[in-house]
Amino acid sequence: MKNTNRTHAVAETRERRGVTLVELIVAMTILTIGLLGIVGVSGSIARGLGEARSDNLAAIYAESRFEKLAGTACSSFTLGTPTTEAMRGITEVYTITDAGNNTRSIVDVVTWKTRRGTRTSTFTTLLPCRPGA
């Protein structure tokens, strides 16, 4: 009869399912490391998005400058003289030169500050002068 009880006890032990404390600690450690990695990456993504916003704003300022100048008569441009304008922490220095063939070349240097320091981008376009403008 003793043999039957032992067989019955071994069968009960085998039927138990679950995780041990060691397995649980290992799983929690892996999960924690993964979550910390996600938090670290999300911080760098947020910084990157902030810098991209500043870059985009600088490009919008240059595009806006080009559009304003496109609506101005070519005869009213002062050629070769840099013009500086600053607004909302962004500084623009644009220069208009004669590009020949009845066109004007506009170079707009946009400077702004970021957390890492000062950034500068240069934008260039050609503006056709319409006859009589």
Secondary structure as GFF3:
##gff-version 3
##sequence-region A 1 133
A	DSSP	alpha_helix	2	15	.	.	.	ID=ss1
A	DSSP	alpha_helix	21	70	.	.	.	ID=ss2
A	DSSP	three_ten_helix	74	76	.	.	.	ID=ss3
A	DSSP	beta_strand	83	87	.	.	.	ID=ss4
A	DSSP	beta_strand	90	100	.	.	.	ID=ss5
A	DSSP	beta_strand	103	114	.	.	.	ID=ss6
A	DSSP	beta_strand	117	128	.	.	.	ID=ss7
###
